[in-house]
Amino acid sequence: MAILYLEDWERYPSAIADVHTKNETWVQQAYKFQAMGVANWYFHLALYNPALVGVDVYSENLTLDQKNMIMMECMANPWYIFREVLRIPDGEMKHYLEANRGNIAMFWCVLNSFITYVQQIRQTGKSLNTRFLIVAFHMFLAEGGTHILFTKGDLRRDEIKYYKKYRDCLPKWMWYLTPKDTDNQQEFTTLMNGNQTYSYVPQSSVEDANGVGRGKTPDFITVDEVPFLANAETSLSALLGSTGDSFKKARKFKKFHAILYTTTAGDLSTASGKFVYNNIKKKAMYFSEMLYDSRNRDDAIDVIMANSKCEDRAAPYVDISFNHLQLGITDAELRSRIAVANGSIDKTRRDFLGQWTFGSANNPIHEKLLKRIRDAINVKPINEIDDKYRFIVKYHKDPDYVKGRTTIMGLDTSNAIGRDAITGVMVDVETTEVLATFMVGESNLVTFSIWLAKFIQNHPNMTLIPEARGSWDGIRDQLLIELPMMGIDPGRRIYNRIVDAKDGTDSEKRTYREYSSGAPSERKYFPYRSMFGFPTSGTLRETLYVDIFKAATREGPTLIRDPMLIDELSGLVEKNDRIDHASSGHDDHVISWLMAHWLIRIGRNLEHYGINTRLVMGKLKFAAGDESPKQLAKVIKQDKLAIQILELEEKLNNARGGIEIKYLEAKIASLKSEVRNDDVTEVGSIDRKSDQAEADRAEEARQNHRPMTNYKFNPFTYKGR
């Protein structure tokens, strides 16, 4: 068995991490994992027999003992096979496989028998890595095993040819052919080990597609370019239906078994594309190196189930989707590849940008703006996992920094069962930048609600705006119990429509006074619980996808950062003057993000939630990096005025004498006049900021004593991006 987890080292007390391997890229990748904070950063360097350090498998001077030790290592240690044994033939040369985040993740997930979906751009080695796995399966990892290849017809012949080529590259003392080994374009056999590969291609008729793989009992299935295979749903249902018994048997006897999908991004306008996107890609947990630090396989599955839409522990799905930067390819190199390929816009987006397309439908975001958004993807997020519930939060800045910011988190609640998941997107109030996201597949709403309450507690300056549908009713009721027990007033931490109407009719004013008085408790808020949450239906959804959407994408394209959110933005289409996700697509992250922006941009009475409205969007232009020198000067002036007003109004709140009060009020009015006369109204909702003094004083003693953001911006030391 391969060393995959830290505790696995205990089974091999003599094993070492071979940092002296001549395949230096594997050592370099280990140190990259260490720099990322991975505790189990050296598993792929495992060497069970230290006597093999520095031994060249291809040397002509190997002793019989050394050959025996090498074969024993290969039978037990897949990492040794990938790192030291298998080579890439290039004429007379034989090259090592270079390690990167993509292939180490693929090997690790496959060796764990997870259902592995790998999406990479062209020419980044996904086919090469898959061939290494298949040849390793044939030569060392399996005995009496069956592998099935499902790929496009024009690729089948080449793939079989590559398997033979990589096998033939191995030292001759390692293998031999039997008279019964096949030598054709459709099968690949290694009968010395009893292993065979059968290949299948897509079928144009549903009836024929239903026959793919029938009668076979595979241990290993690889599917290449699955979104582009005709009748993929029918064929895969037939093919995967034959794995039940063989996989069960393999698990019992701890034999190698796996399902691997490899592809570029697909087209949502096709039936196969829709099926793959919704039933494979979006079902899976988005891969994080944090999985490497799981205690064992069961713990890793707990993490996958908690952070995905997987429905069955026996079939945990993982989505390994890395862009070019994450795989070590520079922007300049990518541009060169795109220029050489000279493909259509949609094909370029799929093959080189990792974007799913939707036929000829228009994405509502201009191509140049979408490129800016995608170019700003954070390739090194900081993942934080809860030790008890195993939920992962992806931070795009240092978590301690985020916890100190004033933020709003949109929450798409869905149904939290089956294909649905709960999605959260946290946005900075001052900059509108995305600071954190999570996607939780937990069907136990009580469990999730307890975790969410703790999350709210750990982010004391965060306001939650949940979508009022799906599972929200259950989550809300539990939060109304949990938060008061923590000493937190849910009415001031969760968006609610009573606050919106506090300045409305006499009846609404009276309701707000009753709602806001007294200590927080479950009993206090239950009569108003239907008012908690944001109803994303009718005109409000239209507002999100028209006004809010345009402002959020155009003003801060470099602030979105999160790959899953950007993936969903890339998949939006504009049909009949309406923006929506592509047919059968997803917009969970988008809705969460837009709700946060809605509250920031046009939400009313934000001071109730402890948000200093003079600072709302005050740093947007700095973060976006779009300012001209003239705009920069205006924004600096705006910030200085906001700080002066804030300081004076704090003095006014504490003033005792009438003369002092009149002086401060006059000074504040003068500064507000300067703000109004300065043409910077598009930056940070100046009008709303300038009318808050009276409301601030009324809300001076907030019940849960949430601290005001400590605003320390210094225009004289600001140096830009």
ZAMARGU-4260 file (C-alpha; in steps of 0.2 Angstrom, whole numbers, plus 5000, padded with zeros to 4 digits):
<rodrens>
0) 5000/5000/5000 | 5006/5017/4996 | 5011/5030/5009 | 4997/5043/5008 | 4995/5050/5026
5) 5006/5054/5040 | 5000/5039/5050 | 5005/5027/5035 | 5023/5030/5039 | 5021/5020/5055
10) 5018/5004/5044 | 5035/5006/5037 | 5047/5010/5051 | 5062/5009/5039 | 5055/5020/5026
15) 5063/5037/5022 | 5059/5053/5012 | 5071/5052/4997 | 5077/5070/4996 | 5092/5064/4986
20) 5083/5057/4971 | 5089/5063/4955 | 5072/5068/4950 | 5074/5085/4958 | 5057/5091/4953
25) 5049/5080/4966 | 5060/5087/4980 | 5056/5104/4974 | 5037/5101/4974 | 5039/5094/4992
30) 5046/5110/4998 | 5032/5120/4989 | 5020/5109/4999 | 5029/5113/5015 | 5029/5132/5011
35) 5010/5130/5008 | 5008/5124/5026 | 5005/5105/5022 | 5011/5095/5037 | 5012/5079/5026
40) 5023/5088/5013 | 5034/5073/5009 | 5023/5058/5006 | 5027/5057/4987 | 5046/5055/4991
45) 5043/5039/5001 | 5056/5025/4999 | 5053/5009/5008 | 5070/5002/5006 | 5084/5015/5010
50) 5097/5004/5001 | 5089/5010/4985 | 5095/5028/4988 | 5105/5034/4972 | 5102/5017/4963
55) 5098/5020/4945 | 5085/5008/4939 | 5091/5009/4921 | 5110/5006/4925 | 5117/4991/4916
60) 5128/4987/4931 | 5114/4982/4943 | 5116/4967/4954 | 5103/4953/4955 | 5100/4959/4973
65) 5097/4977/4967 | 5085/4971/4954 | 5076/4961/4967 | 5075/4976/4979 | 5069/4987/4965
70) 5055/4975/4960 | 5050/4973/4978 | 5049/4992/4980 | 5038/4993/4964 | 5026/4981/4970
75) 5023/4990/4986 | 5027/5009/4982 | 5018/5018/4968 | 5027/5034/4972 | 5044/5025/4968
80) 5036/5019/4951 | 5031/5037/4946 | 5047/5046/4952 | 5061/5034/4948 | 5055/5019/4937
85) 5044/5025/4923 | 5052/5037/4910 | 5046/5047/4895 | 5054/5040/4880 | 5062/5053/4868
90) 5073/5045/4855 | 5088/5038/4864 | 5084/5049/4879 | 5072/5044/4894 | 5066/5058/4904
95) 5059/5058/4922 | 5041/5063/4925 | 5042/5081/4932 | 5031/5083/4948 | 5018/5097/4949
100) 5003/5101/4960 | 4992/5093/4946 | 5000/5076/4944 | 5004/5073/4963 | 4985/5077/4967
105) 4979/5065/4953 | 4990/5051/4959 | 4986/5054/4977 | 4967/5054/4973 | 4968/5039/4962
110) 4978/5029/4974 | 4965/5033/4987 | 4952/5026/4975 | 4942/5042/4975 | 4932/5046/4959
115) 4944/5059/4952 | 4940/5072/4939 | 4955/5081/4932 | 4952/5097/4922 | 4967/5105/4915
120) 4971/5116/4900 | 4979/5109/4884 | 4998/5103/4885 | 4999/5102/4903 | 5003/5084/4905
125) 4986/5076/4910 | 4987/5063/4896 | 5005/5059/4900 | 5001/5057/4919 | 4986/5046/4915
130) 4997/5035/4904 | 5009/5033/4919 | 4995/5027/4930 | 4989/5014/4917 | 5006/5007/4913
135) 5010/5006/4932 | 4993/4997/4934 | 4998/4984/4921 | 5016/4982/4926 | 5016/4983/4945
140) 5000/4988/4954 | 4988/4975/4948 | 4987/4956/4946 | 4973/4949/4936 | 4966/4966/4934
145) 4955/4974/4920 | 4957/4992/4914 | 4944/5001/4903 | 4948/5016/4892 | 4934/5026/4886
150) 4939/5040/4874 | 4936/5048/4857 | 4938/5037/4842 | 4952/5046/4835 | 4962/5045/4851
155) 4960/5027/4855 | 4974/5021/4843 | 4986/5033/4849 | 4983/5030/4867 | 4986/5011/4865
160) 5002/5015/4856 | 5008/5026/4870 | 5005/5012/4883 | 5016/5000/4873 | 5029/5014/4870
165) 5030/5018/4889 | 5031/4999/4894 | 5044/4996/4881 | 5055/5010/4889 | 5056/5000/4905
170) 5072/4990/4908 | 5070/4973/4899 | 5073/4963/4915 | 5057/4970/4922 | 5045/4962/4910
175) 5042/4950/4896 | 5028/4946/4883 | 5019/4930/4882 | 5013/4922/4866 | 4995/4926/4871
180) 4998/4945/4873 | 4988/4955/4860 | 4996/4967/4848 | 4982/4977/4840 | 4975/4995/4841
185) 4961/4991/4853 | 4968/4981/4867 | 4984/4981/4878 | 4988/4966/4889 | 5002/4961/4901
190) 4998/4943/4903 | 5013/4940/4914 | 5003/4949/4927 | 4986/4944/4921 | 4981/4962/4916
195) 4972/4968/4901 | 4965/4985/4894 | 4949/4986/4884 | 4945/5002/4874 | 4928/5009/4869
200) 4923/5024/4859 | 4907/5034/4859 | 4892/5027/4850 | 4880/5038/4840 | 4864/5029/4845
205) 4858/5027/4862 | 4855/5008/4860 | 4873/5006/4856 | 4879/5018/4869 | 4870/5007/4882
210) 4881/4992/4878 | 4898/5001/4881 | 4908/4990/4893 | 4894/4978/4897 | 4900/4961/4902
215) 4917/4968/4909 | 4921/4969/4927 | 4934/4983/4928 | 4946/4988/4942 | 4951/5004/4934
220) 4942/5015/4922 | 4949/5030/4913 | 4938/5042/4903 | 4946/5055/4892 | 4938/5071/4886
225) 4921/5065/4894 | 4911/5081/4890 | 4914/5079/4871 | 4909/5060/4871 | 4892/5057/4862
230) 4879/5050/4873 | 4891/5051/4888 | 4877/5049/4901 | 4870/5033/4893 | 4888/5025/4891
235) 4894/5030/4908 | 4879/5023/4916 | 4882/5006/4907 | 4900/5006/4910 | 4900/5011/4929
240) 4886/4999/4932 | 4898/4985/4930 | 4910/4991/4944 | 4899/4987/4959 | 4905/4969/4962
245) 4923/4972/4956 | 4926/4987/4967 | 4918/4979/4982 | 4929/4964/4980 | 4944/4976/4977
250) 4940/4985/4993 | 4939/4969/5003 | 4956/4963/4997 | 4964/4980/4997 | 4967/4979/4978
255) 4970/4994/4967 | 4953/5001/4960 | 4949/5018/4953 | 4939/5029/4941 | 4948/5044/4933
260) 4940/5057/4921 | 4952/5069/4912 | 4947/5083/4901 | 4948/5101/4896 | 4933/5112/4900
265) 4917/5108/4891 | 4902/5115/4882 | 4886/5117/4892 | 4876/5118/4876 | 4878/5100/4873
270) 4869/5085/4882 | 4886/5077/4887 | 4893/5094/4893 | 4878/5097/4904 | 4878/5079/4911
275) 4897/5080/4916 | 4896/5098/4923 | 4882/5094/4934 | 4884/5076/4939 | 4903/5075/4940
280) 4912/5091/4941 | 4899/5101/4952 | 4896/5085/4963 | 4914/5084/4968 | 4924/5093/4981
285) 4936/5106/4974 | 4953/5099/4978 | 4964/5107/4991 | 4981/5101/4997 | 4973/5101/5014
290) 4967/5084/5010 | 4985/5077/5012 | 4984/5081/5031 | 4969/5070/5034 | 4972/5058/5047
295) 4967/5043/5036 | 4956/5038/5021 | 4940/5039/5032 | 4944/5056/5038 | 4948/5062/5020
300) 4931/5055/5015 | 4923/5065/5029 | 4931/5081/5023 | 4925/5077/5005 | 4908/5073/5010
305) 4907/5089/5021 | 4913/5100/5007 | 4905/5093/4991 | 4888/5087/4984 | 4893/5069/4985
310) 4879/5058/4991 | 4888/5041/4995 | 4903/5038/5005 | 4907/5024/4994 | 4909/5036/4979
315) 4918/5052/4985 | 4921/5064/4971 | 4936/5076/4969 | 4938/5090/4956 | 4956/5094/4952
320) 4955/5109/4942 | 4971/5119/4941 | 4975/5134/4929 | 4991/5137/4920 | 4999/5147/4934
325) 4995/5134/4947 | 5004/5121/4935 | 5020/5133/4933 | 5015/5140/4916 | 5018/5159/4914
330) 5005/5171/4907 | 5018/5174/4892 | 5019/5156/4888 | 5001/5154/4889 | 4998/5168/4877
335) 5011/5160/4865 | 5002/5144/4865 | 4985/5153/4862 | 4993/5162/4847 | 5000/5146/4839
340) 4983/5137/4842 | 4974/5151/4833 | 4957/5143/4838 | 4939/5151/4840 | 4935/5161/4855
345) 4925/5147/4863 | 4938/5134/4859 | 4952/5145/4866 | 4942/5148/4882 | 4939/5130/4885
350) 4957/5124/4879 | 4968/5137/4887 | 4958/5147/4900 | 4948/5132/4908 | 4931/5141/4905
355) 4916/5131/4901 | 4906/5139/4887 | 4888/5139/4881 | 4888/5137/4863 | 4884/5154/4854
360) 4876/5161/4869 | 4883/5178/4875 | 4891/5179/4892 | 4885/5196/4900 | 4903/5200/4904
365) 4913/5208/4890 | 4928/5196/4885 | 4941/5209/4890 | 4933/5211/4907 | 4931/5193/4910
370) 4950/5190/4906 | 4954/5203/4919 | 4943/5194/4931 | 4951/5177/4927 | 4969/5184/4927
375) 4966/5189/4946 | 4962/5172/4952 | 4971/5168/4968 | 4981/5152/4965 | 4987/5151/4983
380) 4972/5153/4995 | 4974/5149/5013 | 4962/5134/5018 | 4956/5133/5036 | 4947/5117/5041
385) 4937/5114/5056 | 4943/5100/5067 | 4926/5094/5072 | 4915/5096/5057 | 4928/5096/5043
390) 4921/5111/5034 | 4934/5120/5024 | 4934/5139/5022 | 4945/5146/5008 | 4953/5163/5013
395) 4960/5174/5000 | 4970/5184/5013 | 4977/5180/5030 | 4963/5173/5041 | 4967/5184/5056
400) 4967/5199/5044 | 4950/5194/5038 | 4943/5191/5055 | 4947/5209/5059 | 4938/5217/5044
405) 4921/5223/5043 | 4913/5211/5031 | 4896/5204/5023 | 4894/5186/5019 | 4881/5181/5007
410) 4874/5163/5010 | 4865/5153/4996 | 4856/5140/5007 | 4849/5129/4993 | 4842/5112/5001
415) 4858/5105/5007 | 4854/5088/5001 | 4858/5078/4986 | 4865/5089/4972 | 4863/5105/4982
420) 4875/5113/4994 | 4876/5128/5005 | 4888/5142/4998 | 4895/5157/5007 | 4905/5171/4999
425) 4912/5185/5011 | 4915/5202/5004 | 4925/5217/5012 | 4914/5232/5016 | 4927/5245/5012
430) 4935/5237/4996 | 4922/5224/4990 | 4935/5212/4988 | 4931/5193/4991 | 4940/5188/5006
435) 4933/5170/5009 | 4922/5157/5002 | 4915/5140/5007 | 4904/5126/5000 | 4896/5114/5012
440) 4887/5098/5007 | 4881/5094/5025 | 4863/5088/5025 | 4862/5089/5044 | 4856/5107/5046
445) 4858/5107/5064 | 4876/5102/5062 | 4879/5116/5049 | 4870/5129/5059 | 4880/5126/5075
450) 4896/5127/5064 | 4889/5143/5056 | 4885/5151/5073 | 4903/5148/5078 | 4909/5155/5062
455) 4899/5171/5065 | 4907/5172/5083 | 4924/5170/5076 | 4921/5185/5063 | 4914/5198/5075
460) 4913/5211/5062 | 4903/5200/5049 | 4885/5203/5044 | 4876/5188/5036 | 4864/5190/5022
465) 4856/5173/5018 | 4845/5169/5004 | 4827/5166/5011 | 4823/5149/5002 | 4827/5131/5003
470) 4835/5126/5019 | 4836/5143/5027 | 4821/5141/5038 | 4829/5127/5047 | 4846/5135/5048
475) 4838/5152/5054 | 4828/5144/5068 | 4844/5135/5075 | 4854/5151/5073 | 4841/5160/5084
480) 4844/5147/5097 | 4863/5146/5096 | 4868/5164/5094 | 4860/5171/5110 | 4868/5157/5120
485) 4884/5164/5114 | 4880/5181/5119 | 4877/5187/5101 | 4862/5197/5095 | 4856/5188/5079
490) 4845/5203/5075 | 4861/5213/5073 | 4871/5200/5064 | 4859/5193/5051 | 4850/5204/5038
495) 4832/5206/5041 | 4818/5216/5033 | 4812/5224/5049 | 4828/5235/5049 | 4825/5240/5031
500) 4808/5247/5037 | 4813/5256/5053 | 4810/5273/5045 | 4794/5268/5037 | 4776/5269/5043
505) 4771/5272/5061 | 4767/5254/5063 | 4784/5249/5055 | 4793/5261/5067 | 4784/5253/5082
510) 4789/5236/5076 | 4807/5240/5075 | 4807/5248/5092 | 4800/5232/5100 | 4811/5222/5089
515) 4827/5231/5095 | 4823/5233/5113 | 4828/5220/5127 | 4841/5207/5128 | 4843/5195/5113
520) 4834/5178/5115 | 4826/5164/5105 | 4809/5169/5112 | 4812/5188/5107 | 4815/5184/5088
525) 4804/5169/5084 | 4789/5180/5081 | 4799/5189/5068 | 4809/5175/5061 | 4800/5175/5044
530) 4808/5193/5041 | 4826/5186/5042 | 4834/5183/5025 | 4834/5190/5007 | 4820/5184/4996
535) 4829/5182/4979 | 4813/5181/4968 | 4804/5192/4956 | 4811/5210/4955 | 4824/5207/4968
540) 4833/5194/4958 | 4832/5206/4943 | 4840/5219/4953 | 4854/5207/4958 | 4858/5202/4940
545) 4856/5219/4932 | 4861/5234/4943 | 4871/5225/4956 | 4880/5213/4944 | 4885/5227/4932
550) 4892/5237/4946 | 4901/5223/4955 | 4910/5216/4939 | 4915/5233/4932 | 4921/5242/4947
555) 4931/5228/4955 | 4936/5215/4942 | 4952/5211/4951 | 4944/5209/4967 | 4934/5193/4964
560) 4949/5180/4965 | 4939/5164/4970 | 4941/5151/4956 | 4924/5143/4959 | 4915/5160/4959
565) 4924/5165/4943 | 4920/5148/4935 | 4902/5152/4938 | 4903/5170/4932 | 4912/5163/4916
570) 4897/5151/4913 | 4883/5164/4914 | 4873/5168/4898 | 4862/5182/4893 | 4846/5176/4885
575) 4831/5186/4881 | 4838/5201/4890 | 4840/5190/4906 | 4856/5185/4914 | 4856/5168/4921
580) 4867/5152/4923 | 4868/5141/4908 | 4855/5128/4906 | 4857/5116/4920 | 4872/5126/4927
585) 4875/5133/4944 | 4876/5151/4951 | 4877/5147/4970 | 4893/5157/4972 | 4887/5171/4961
590) 4870/5173/4971 | 4880/5174/4987 | 4892/5186/4980 | 4878/5197/4973 | 4868/5197/4989
595) 4883/5204/4999 | 4886/5217/4986 | 4867/5222/4987 | 4868/5225/5005 | 4884/5235/5003
600) 4878/5245/4989 | 4860/5249/4992 | 4856/5241/5009 | 4847/5252/5021 | 4851/5256/5039
605) 4867/5247/5039 | 4872/5256/5056 | 4860/5244/5064 | 4872/5230/5060 | 4887/5239/5067
610) 4893/5245/5049 | 4901/5262/5049 | 4893/5268/5033 | 4905/5282/5030 | 4918/5269/5026
615) 4907/5258/5014 | 4917/5256/4998 | 4929/5269/5003 | 4944/5260/4997 | 4936/5252/4981
620) 4946/5261/4969 | 4963/5257/4978 | 4959/5239/4978 | 4953/5238/4960 | 4969/5247/4954
625) 4959/5257/4941 | 4962/5274/4947 | 4970/5288/4937 | 4981/5301/4946 | 4966/5313/4946
630) 4954/5300/4952 | 4967/5295/4965 | 4968/5312/4972 | 4949/5313/4973 | 4948/5297/4983
635) 4962/5302/4994 | 4953/5318/4998 | 4937/5308/5001 | 4945/5297/5013 | 4953/5311/5023
640) 4936/5320/5024 | 4928/5304/5030 | 4941/5302/5043 | 4939/5320/5049 | 4920/5318/5050
645) 4921/5302/5059 | 4933/5310/5072 | 4922/5326/5074 | 4906/5315/5076 | 4915/5305/5090
650) 4919/5321/5099 | 4901/5327/5096 | 4894/5311/5104 | 4904/5315/5120 | 4901/5334/5120
655) 4893/5342/5135 | 4892/5360/5132 | 4881/5369/5120 | 4894/5380/5112 | 4905/5365/5109
660) 4891/5355/5101 | 4886/5370/5090 | 4904/5372/5084 | 4906/5353/5080 | 4890/5353/5071
665) 4895/5368/5060 | 4912/5360/5057 | 4904/5343/5052 | 4891/5352/5040 | 4905/5361/5032
670) 4915/5345/5029 | 4900/5337/5022 | 4897/5351/5010 | 4915/5348/5003 | 4911/5329/5001
675) 4895/5334/4992 | 4904/5346/4981 | 4918/5334/4976 | 4913/5324/4961 | 4917/5307/4968
680) 4899/5300/4971 | 4903/5284/4962 | 4916/5279/4975 | 4908/5273/4991 | 4890/5280/4991
685) 4895/5297/4998 | 4877/5302/5000 | 4873/5288/5012 | 4889/5291/5021 | 4886/5309/5024
690) 4869/5307/5033 | 4873/5295/5047 | 4879/5306/5062 | 4862/5306/5070 | 4859/5288/5067
695) 4876/5284/5073 | 4873/5293/5090 | 4856/5283/5092 | 4865/5267/5089 | 4880/5271/5100
700) 4877/5257/5113 | 4875/5242/5102 | 4869/5228/5112 | 4883/5215/5108 | 4897/5229/5108
705) 4904/5225/5091 | 4919/5236/5089 | 4920/5249/5075 | 4932/5246/5061 | 4949/5254/5065
710) 4952/5264/5050 | 4971/5268/5048 | 4972/5273/5030 | 4987/5285/5027 | 4986/5294/5010
715) 5004/5300/5012 | 5011/5283/5013 | 5000/5274/5000 | 5010/5268/4985 | 4997/5260/4974
720) 4997/5241/4970
</rodrens>
